[in-house]
Amino acid sequence: MHILIVGAGSLGLLFAAKLSAVCEHMTVLARSREQADALAQKGIELVGTAESIRTTRSGVIDFRYYIEEAETANSTLHHFDYIFLMVKQPAISQELINNLKSQMSEDTYVISFQNGIGHEMRLGEELGRESLLLAVTTEGARRESLTAVTHTGHGVSYIGKTEDSDHTVNSTHILLVEMLEKAGFHTMMSKNINVRIWSKLTINAVINPLTAILRVKNGDLLLSPWTRKLMNNLYQEARLVATAKGVLLPDELWDTLLSVCEATSQNHSSMLQDIEQSRRTEIDHINGSLVKMAIELNLEIPTHQTVYQLVKALE
Protein backbone atom coordinates (compact mmCIF):
# COMPACT_ATOMS: atom_id res chain seq x y z
CA MET A 1 0.00 0.00 0.00
CA HIS A 2 1.28 3.47 -0.94
CA ILE A 3 0.43 6.35 1.37
CA LEU A 4 0.94 10.10 1.13
CA ILE A 5 1.00 12.05 4.40
CA VAL A 6 0.40 15.77 3.92
CA GLY A 7 1.76 17.67 6.89
CA ALA A 8 4.80 16.95 9.04
CA GLY A 9 3.54 18.29 12.34
CA SER A 10 3.17 16.18 15.46
CA LEU A 11 0.51 13.77 14.17
CA GLY A 12 1.97 13.61 10.67
CA LEU A 13 5.40 12.62 11.98
CA LEU A 14 3.91 10.16 14.49
CA PHE A 15 1.86 8.32 11.88
CA ALA A 16 4.72 8.37 9.36
CA ALA A 17 7.23 6.99 11.86
CA LYS A 18 5.04 4.11 13.02
CA LEU A 19 3.58 3.29 9.60
CA SER A 20 7.06 3.12 8.08
CA ALA A 21 7.50 -0.27 9.75
CA VAL A 22 4.56 -1.80 7.87
CA CYS A 23 3.91 0.34 4.79
CA GLU A 24 5.27 -0.59 1.37
CA HIS A 25 6.06 2.99 0.47
CA MET A 26 5.21 6.40 1.84
CA THR A 27 5.74 10.04 0.91
CA VAL A 28 5.61 12.84 3.48
CA LEU A 29 5.01 16.40 2.30
CA ALA A 30 6.39 19.01 4.70
CA ARG A 31 5.40 22.65 4.71
CA SER A 32 8.95 24.01 4.48
CA ARG A 33 11.95 23.04 2.41
CA GLU A 34 14.06 23.25 5.57
CA GLN A 35 12.03 20.50 7.27
CA ALA A 36 11.89 18.35 4.13
CA ASP A 37 15.67 18.51 3.79
CA ALA A 38 16.22 17.73 7.48
CA LEU A 39 13.89 14.73 7.29
CA ALA A 40 15.58 13.47 4.14
CA GLN A 41 18.94 13.56 5.97
CA LYS A 42 17.91 12.23 9.39
CA GLY A 43 14.61 10.41 8.95
CA ILE A 44 12.02 10.59 11.74
CA GLU A 45 13.04 9.97 15.32
CA LEU A 46 10.26 8.57 17.51
CA VAL A 47 10.80 9.14 21.22
CA GLY A 48 8.63 8.22 24.17
CA THR A 49 8.55 6.64 27.59
CA ALA A 50 7.28 3.23 26.49
CA GLU A 51 8.77 3.07 23.02
CA SER A 52 12.37 2.65 22.05
CA ILE A 53 14.00 5.32 19.93
CA ARG A 54 14.01 4.30 16.31
CA THR A 55 14.27 5.92 12.93
CA THR A 56 12.33 5.19 9.78
CA ARG A 57 13.55 2.49 7.44
CA SER A 58 15.78 3.72 4.63
CA GLY A 59 14.10 3.80 1.26
CA VAL A 60 10.57 3.51 2.63
CA ILE A 61 9.76 7.23 2.90
CA ASP A 62 10.31 10.09 0.47
CA PHE A 63 10.29 13.57 1.98
CA ARG A 64 9.20 16.51 -0.12
CA TYR A 65 8.20 20.15 0.13
CA TYR A 66 4.54 20.33 -0.79
CA ILE A 67 4.38 23.80 -2.32
CA GLU A 68 7.44 24.15 -4.56
CA GLU A 69 7.31 20.56 -5.76
CA ALA A 70 3.60 20.51 -6.55
CA GLU A 71 4.17 20.95 -10.28
CA THR A 72 6.54 17.99 -10.53
CA ALA A 73 4.87 15.78 -7.93
CA ASN A 74 2.45 14.15 -10.33
CA SER A 75 5.23 12.76 -12.48
CA THR A 76 7.60 11.75 -9.71
CA LEU A 77 5.44 10.40 -6.89
CA HIS A 78 3.98 6.91 -6.58
CA HIS A 79 0.34 6.06 -7.10
CA PHE A 80 -1.31 6.62 -3.73
CA ASP A 81 -3.98 4.42 -2.25
CA TYR A 82 -4.56 6.86 0.61
CA ILE A 83 -3.70 10.48 1.30
CA PHE A 84 -3.61 11.36 5.00
CA LEU A 85 -4.41 15.08 5.22
CA MET A 86 -2.83 16.04 8.55
CA VAL A 87 -2.43 19.81 8.37
CA LYS A 88 -4.50 22.16 10.49
CA GLN A 89 -7.68 23.58 9.00
CA PRO A 90 -6.26 27.06 8.27
CA ALA A 91 -3.58 25.41 6.07
CA ILE A 92 -6.17 23.96 3.66
CA SER A 93 -5.70 26.53 0.93
CA GLN A 94 -6.85 26.30 -2.68
CA GLU A 95 -3.22 25.78 -3.60
CA LEU A 96 -3.02 22.76 -1.32
CA ILE A 97 -6.30 21.35 -2.65
CA ASN A 98 -5.02 21.69 -6.21
CA ASN A 99 -1.88 19.85 -5.13
CA LEU A 100 -4.00 17.02 -3.73
CA LYS A 101 -6.01 16.78 -6.95
CA SER A 102 -2.82 16.42 -8.99
CA GLN A 103 -1.81 13.39 -6.92
CA MET A 104 -5.13 11.54 -6.91
CA SER A 105 -6.33 8.79 -9.18
CA GLU A 106 -9.89 7.48 -9.34
CA ASP A 107 -8.91 4.88 -6.72
CA THR A 108 -7.33 7.31 -4.23
CA TYR A 109 -9.00 8.11 -0.91
CA VAL A 110 -8.26 11.25 1.11
CA ILE A 111 -8.54 10.89 4.91
CA SER A 112 -9.17 14.23 6.63
CA PHE A 113 -7.81 14.45 10.20
CA GLN A 114 -8.73 18.10 10.86
CA ASN A 115 -10.32 19.41 14.05
CA GLY A 116 -13.54 21.37 13.89
CA ILE A 117 -16.16 21.28 11.18
CA GLY A 118 -16.76 22.95 7.84
CA HIS A 119 -13.69 21.67 6.01
CA GLU A 120 -15.41 18.40 5.12
CA MET A 121 -17.95 20.18 2.90
CA ARG A 122 -15.27 22.03 0.97
CA LEU A 123 -13.07 18.94 0.59
CA GLY A 124 -16.05 16.87 -0.52
CA GLU A 125 -16.99 19.41 -3.18
CA GLU A 126 -13.41 19.78 -4.43
CA LEU A 127 -12.19 16.18 -4.24
CA GLY A 128 -15.41 14.20 -4.53
CA ARG A 129 -17.50 12.95 -1.61
CA GLU A 130 -16.98 9.30 -2.46
CA SER A 131 -13.20 9.85 -2.31
CA LEU A 132 -13.28 11.52 1.10
CA LEU A 133 -13.00 9.79 4.48
CA LEU A 134 -13.16 11.63 7.81
CA ALA A 135 -10.99 10.69 10.77
CA VAL A 136 -11.11 11.41 14.48
CA THR A 137 -8.11 10.40 16.58
CA THR A 138 -7.27 10.67 20.25
CA GLU A 139 -3.61 9.77 19.73
CA GLY A 140 -1.36 12.23 21.54
CA ALA A 141 1.83 13.57 19.97
CA ARG A 142 4.25 16.44 20.43
CA ARG A 143 6.79 17.53 17.85
CA GLU A 144 10.16 18.08 19.51
CA SER A 145 12.07 19.34 16.48
CA LEU A 146 11.87 19.31 12.70
CA THR A 147 12.55 15.57 12.72
CA ALA A 148 11.63 14.24 16.19
CA VAL A 149 8.23 13.47 17.70
CA THR A 150 7.10 12.15 21.08
CA HIS A 151 4.15 9.81 21.34
CA THR A 152 2.53 11.36 24.41
CA GLY A 153 -0.48 9.08 24.67
CA HIS A 154 -2.16 6.14 22.98
CA GLY A 155 -5.73 6.58 21.82
CA VAL A 156 -8.27 5.40 19.28
CA SER A 157 -8.66 6.47 15.66
CA TYR A 158 -12.06 6.34 13.97
CA ILE A 159 -12.42 6.53 10.19
CA GLY A 160 -15.71 6.89 8.37
CA LYS A 161 -17.46 8.24 5.30
CA THR A 162 -19.37 11.50 5.03
CA GLU A 163 -23.11 11.42 5.69
CA ASP A 164 -24.12 11.75 2.03
CA SER A 165 -21.88 8.99 0.63
CA ASP A 166 -22.14 5.22 0.30
CA HIS A 167 -21.27 3.70 3.69
CA THR A 168 -20.27 0.31 2.33
CA VAL A 169 -16.86 -0.61 3.73
CA ASN A 170 -14.69 -1.96 0.92
CA SER A 171 -11.83 -4.40 1.21
CA THR A 172 -9.20 -1.67 0.78
CA HIS A 173 -10.46 0.12 3.89
CA ILE A 174 -10.28 -3.14 5.84
CA LEU A 175 -6.65 -3.54 4.75
CA LEU A 176 -5.96 0.04 5.84
CA VAL A 177 -7.37 -0.61 9.31
CA GLU A 178 -5.31 -3.81 9.59
CA MET A 179 -2.17 -1.91 8.60
CA LEU A 180 -2.83 0.86 11.14
CA GLU A 181 -3.44 -1.74 13.83
CA LYS A 182 -0.19 -3.48 12.93
CA ALA A 183 1.61 -0.14 13.21
CA GLY A 184 0.28 0.29 16.74
CA PHE A 185 -2.76 2.52 16.17
CA HIS A 186 -6.03 1.20 17.57
CA THR A 187 -8.32 1.92 14.61
CA MET A 188 -11.99 1.35 13.84
CA MET A 189 -14.26 2.05 10.88
CA SER A 190 -17.24 4.09 12.09
CA LYS A 191 -20.72 4.45 10.61
CA ASN A 192 -21.51 7.45 12.83
CA ILE A 193 -18.40 9.52 12.21
CA ASN A 194 -20.47 12.72 12.30
CA VAL A 195 -21.30 12.16 15.98
CA ARG A 196 -17.64 11.45 16.72
CA ILE A 197 -16.60 14.64 14.91
CA TRP A 198 -19.10 16.68 16.92
CA SER A 199 -17.97 15.00 20.13
CA LYS A 200 -14.35 15.92 19.47
CA LEU A 201 -15.40 19.42 18.39
CA THR A 202 -17.19 19.85 21.73
CA ILE A 203 -14.19 18.62 23.72
CA ASN A 204 -11.80 20.87 21.78
CA ALA A 205 -14.15 23.85 22.10
CA VAL A 206 -14.06 23.47 25.88
CA ILE A 207 -10.41 22.66 26.58
CA ASN A 208 -8.46 24.49 23.89
CA PRO A 209 -9.63 28.11 24.28
CA LEU A 210 -9.57 28.04 28.08
CA THR A 211 -6.01 26.68 28.21
CA ALA A 212 -4.94 29.27 25.60
CA ILE A 213 -6.53 32.18 27.45
CA LEU A 214 -5.38 31.12 30.93
CA ARG A 215 -1.98 29.82 29.69
CA VAL A 216 -2.32 26.54 31.62
CA LYS A 217 -1.94 22.83 30.97
CA ASN A 218 -5.04 20.77 30.27
CA GLY A 219 -5.20 19.24 33.74
CA ASP A 220 -5.04 22.63 35.45
CA LEU A 221 -8.59 23.34 34.26
CA LEU A 222 -9.85 20.73 36.73
CA LEU A 223 -8.20 22.35 39.75
CA SER A 224 -10.57 25.30 40.17
CA PRO A 225 -14.37 25.43 40.56
CA TRP A 226 -14.32 28.57 38.43
CA THR A 227 -12.69 26.91 35.46
CA ARG A 228 -14.93 23.85 35.88
CA LYS A 229 -17.96 26.17 35.71
CA LEU A 230 -16.62 27.76 32.53
CA MET A 231 -16.00 24.30 31.08
CA ASN A 232 -19.56 23.21 31.82
CA ASN A 233 -21.00 26.40 30.33
CA LEU A 234 -19.06 25.82 27.11
CA TYR A 235 -20.10 22.16 27.09
CA GLN A 236 -23.81 22.87 27.56
CA GLU A 237 -23.80 25.57 24.87
CA ALA A 238 -22.05 23.27 22.38
CA ARG A 239 -24.59 20.56 23.14
CA LEU A 240 -27.38 23.07 22.51
CA VAL A 241 -26.04 23.81 19.02
CA ALA A 242 -25.47 20.13 18.25
CA THR A 243 -29.04 19.26 19.21
CA ALA A 244 -30.39 22.09 17.05
CA LYS A 245 -28.36 20.68 14.13
CA GLY A 246 -29.88 17.24 14.68
CA VAL A 247 -26.76 15.69 16.23
CA LEU A 248 -27.39 13.63 19.37
CA LEU A 249 -24.20 13.68 21.41
CA PRO A 250 -23.49 10.78 23.79
CA ASP A 251 -24.94 11.19 27.27
CA GLU A 252 -21.55 10.39 28.79
CA LEU A 253 -19.67 13.05 26.80
CA TRP A 254 -19.19 15.33 29.84
CA ASP A 255 -17.50 12.50 31.74
CA THR A 256 -15.42 11.74 28.63
CA LEU A 257 -14.34 15.38 28.48
CA LEU A 258 -13.18 15.31 32.11
CA SER A 259 -11.34 12.05 31.45
CA VAL A 260 -9.54 13.63 28.49
CA CYS A 261 -8.42 16.49 30.75
CA GLU A 262 -7.09 14.01 33.29
CA ALA A 263 -5.40 11.76 30.72
CA THR A 264 -3.70 14.76 29.07
CA SER A 265 -3.15 16.69 32.30
CA GLN A 266 0.47 17.56 31.47
CA ASN A 267 -0.21 18.50 27.85
CA HIS A 268 -0.21 21.99 26.38
CA SER A 269 -3.16 22.16 24.00
CA SER A 270 -2.43 22.91 20.34
CA MET A 271 -4.21 26.26 20.72
CA LEU A 272 -2.03 27.22 23.67
CA GLN A 273 1.07 26.23 21.70
CA ASP A 274 -0.09 28.36 18.78
CA ILE A 275 -0.59 31.39 21.02
CA GLU A 276 2.78 30.90 22.72
CA GLN A 277 4.50 30.68 19.34
CA SER A 278 2.57 33.60 17.81
CA ARG A 279 0.83 31.39 15.26
CA ARG A 280 -2.71 31.61 13.98
CA THR A 281 -4.98 29.27 15.95
CA GLU A 282 -7.88 27.07 14.86
CA ILE A 283 -10.37 29.13 16.90
CA ASP A 284 -12.36 30.14 13.80
CA HIS A 285 -12.95 26.48 12.96
CA ILE A 286 -13.74 25.35 16.51
CA ASN A 287 -15.56 27.88 18.72
CA GLY A 288 -15.99 30.23 15.78
CA SER A 289 -17.90 27.59 13.84
CA LEU A 290 -20.24 27.08 16.81
CA VAL A 291 -20.80 30.84 17.12
CA LYS A 292 -21.61 31.09 13.42
CA MET A 293 -24.10 28.21 13.57
CA ALA A 294 -25.71 29.64 16.71
CA ILE A 295 -26.32 32.94 14.93
CA GLU A 296 -27.88 31.11 11.98
CA LEU A 297 -30.08 29.11 14.37
CA ASN A 298 -30.98 32.18 16.48
CA LEU A 299 -29.39 30.63 19.58
CA GLU A 300 -27.51 32.35 22.37
CA ILE A 301 -24.10 30.89 23.33
CA PRO A 302 -22.47 33.79 25.23
CA THR A 303 -19.58 31.80 26.75
CA HIS A 304 -18.39 30.65 23.35
CA GLN A 305 -18.79 34.17 22.00
CA THR A 306 -16.60 35.52 24.80
CA VAL A 307 -13.79 32.96 24.57
CA TYR A 308 -13.81 33.29 20.78
CA GLN A 309 -13.28 37.04 21.03
CA LEU A 310 -10.58 36.63 23.68
CA VAL A 311 -8.56 34.17 21.61
CA LYS A 312 -8.93 36.40 18.53
CA ALA A 313 -7.61 39.29 20.65
CA LEU A 314 -4.64 37.14 21.70
CA GLU A 315 -3.97 36.30 18.05
N, C-alpha and C positions, 0 to 999 in steps of 0.2 A: 504494500500500500504506500502511495506517495502522498505526502502531506505538506502543505504550505502553511506556516504560522506567520501571520502578519502582526507585528508588534513584538518587540524584545524588552518589554517591561518585566515586572515580577512574575506574572502568570505565564507570559509568553516564554520566558527563559525556563521556568519550572516545567512546563509541559514539554518543551523541546528537549530538555536534559533527560527527563525520565522516558520519554517516548523514543529517544535515540537508541535505547537498548533493544527495542522490539520493532522499530519501523524500518521498512526497506530503504526508504530514502526520504529526506526532509529538506525543505528550504525555509530559512528564517529571514524575514525581511525586517530590518531595523530601520528606525526613523532617521538616524544620522550615519554618514559615512564613517565617522570616527568609531562608532560602536560596531558597525559591520566589519571594519578592518580589525578591531581588537578581538572580536569573536572568531574571525577567520584565523588569527594567529594563536589564540589561546584555547578556543573552544568554550564550553560552558562549564563552570565549576558549580557543583551542587553541594551546599554545606547544610548541616543541620545536626541536631542533637542525637537523633536516632538513625541517621543515615551516614554512611561513610562518604568521604570526599571522593568524587570521581569526575572525570571529564568525559565529554561525548566522544563516541567512537569516530576515529578518523575516516573520512570518506562518506560518512552517513549524512552529514548536514552541510548544505551550502549556506553561506551567509551573504546577504545582499542588502543594498541600500534601496528602499522601496520607491523613492521618488526619482532619482537620477537614472536608475536602471529600468524604469518602467517601459521605455520604448524598446529595449532589447530583451526584456524578460520573456516575451512570448516565444522568441526563437531559441532561447537558451535554457529555459527551465523545463523540468519534467512535466508530463501530464499529471495533474493533481486529482486525486480522488476526493480529498477534503481540503478546504481552506479554513483554518481556524482564525477568525477575526478577533484579535485580542488587544486592540487599541482601545483607548477610552472614547466615549461617544463624541466629544468635541473634535477628535482627530478624524472622524469619518467625513472627509471632504469629497467633493465631486471628483477631484483628481485621484483620490484613493479608490473611489468606486470604479472609475474608468480603468485604473490599474487592475482591479479585481476582475473586471469583465474581460480584459485582455488575456487573463490566465485561466479562464474557465472554458471547459468543454461542456457538451450537453449532459455529460455524466458527472460533472463536478458539483459537490454540495458545499455551501458556505455555512459554517457554524458561528453564530454571533454570540459572543460572551459578554456583551456590554451590560453595564448597570443601567437602571432606569427604564423608561419606555419611550416610544416614539420612533426610535431608530429602525425598529422592525418593519414599520410600514414603508419607510423610504427604501430600505434594502430590498424588501419584497417587490416593490415597484421597479426598482432598477435592475435587480439580478434575477427576478422570477421567483414567485412564491414557492413553487415546487422545488426550487433549488436551495431554499433557505431553511436552515435548522436553527432553533434558539437554544441557548445553553444557560443554565444557572449552576454555579459552582460555589461550594463553601470551602474549597481548598485555600489555605493561607500561605502567602509567599511574600518575601521582602527582597527587593533587589539591593545587593550590597555594593555593586560596582557595575561597570559596563558589561562584565562577563560573569559575575558571580551572583547566585541567588540562594536564599535560605528558605527551606520549606518549613514554615512556622506552624503549620497545623494541618492535619489530614481532615478531609471532609467528604462530601458527596457531590458528584456532578450529574445533573439531569439534562438530557437532550431530548428535544421534541420538535414537532412541526408546528407551523403557525395555524391559527384557528381555521382559516379558510383554505387549507390544503388537504390533500389526501393523507390520512393518518396511518395508512398501511406501512408497517415496518418492513423494509426490504432486507435482503440477506447482507448487503454491503453495510448497512447500519449495525447489524448484529456483529459483523466482523470488527467494526470500529469499536464497539463496546468491549468486545473480547480483548482487543489490543490495548485499550485504555486500562482495563482491569489488569492485564499482564504487566503493564508499566507501573502499576501501583495506585491507579486512580479508581476509587469505587464509583462506578458509573451505571446509570440506569436510563433507559428510554422512558419518556413520560408522555402520557396522553392528555395531561392537564397542565402543560408547561405554562399556560397563561396564568394560572393560579400561583405557580411557583415563582414566576417573574414578579407578580404583584406582591407576593410574600417577601421576596428579597428587596423589592422597591421600598416596602414599608419599613423593613429593618434598617436599610441604608438611610432612609429619610428621617429616622429617629436618631441613630447613632452618629452618622457622619457629620451633620451640621453642628450638633452640640459639642462634639469633641473638637471641631475646628474653631468654633467660637470661644470655647473655654480653654483651648490649648491643653487638653488632658488626654490620657490614654483611655481606651474603651472602658476598662474596668472601673475607672474613677467615677464614671457616671452613676454607678450603683451605690456610691458611698454617702450620698447626700439625699435627704428627702426632697430637697428642692429640685435637684436634677431628675430624680425619679418622677416627680410630678410633671416636669416638662416632657420627659420621655412618654409618659402616659397620655398627655394632651396630644402630642404629635401622633402617637399610635391611634388614638380614637378618631382623630380627624382624617388620617389616611384610610382607616377602615370605612369611614363615612363616604369618602369619595369612591372607594372600591365598590361598596354596596350599590351606590348610585349608578355605577358603570356596569352593574350586573355581575360583579366578581365576588364570589363568596369565599372570603379568607378563612383559613382553618381556625377553629375555636381556640386552639392551643397556641396561636401565634404569639401572644404576649409572653407566655412562658418560654417559647422558643427564642424570642428576642432577648430576654434576660439571660438565657443560657448562652447565647452568642456573645453577649457582653462578658460573661464570666470566662468562657472558653478563650476569648481573645483579650483578656484583661490587660495584658502587657503590650498590646498592639497599638500603634498609631494609625488611625484610619487614613485611607487614601486621601480624603478631603483635608485632613489636618496636615498631611505631608505636602499636599499641593500648596496650602497656605504658607507653610513654613519655608517652602522653596520658591515662593512667589510665582506659582504656576496657576493657570486658569483651572478652576475646579469643575466638577460635574453637577454643581448645584442646579443649573438650568434644567438638567435632564432628570433630576431626582425630585427635590422639593418644588422646583420651578414647574415641573410637569404637573404635579398635584395642584398647585395654585392655579395654573391655567385651566385645568379641567374643572376645578371648583367654580371658577368664574363662569365657565360655559354652562355649568349645571345649576348656577345660582345658589351655591353653597358657601357657607362661611367657614374658613379654616384659618383663624387668626394666628395661631402659633406657627404654622408653616409659613404664613406670610411674613411674620416677624423674622424667623431664622433665615428665610430666603434673603430678605433685605440685608440682614447683618452679614451674611457670608458674601453677598455681592459688594458690600461696603469694604470688607476685608480684601476682596480681590482688587 
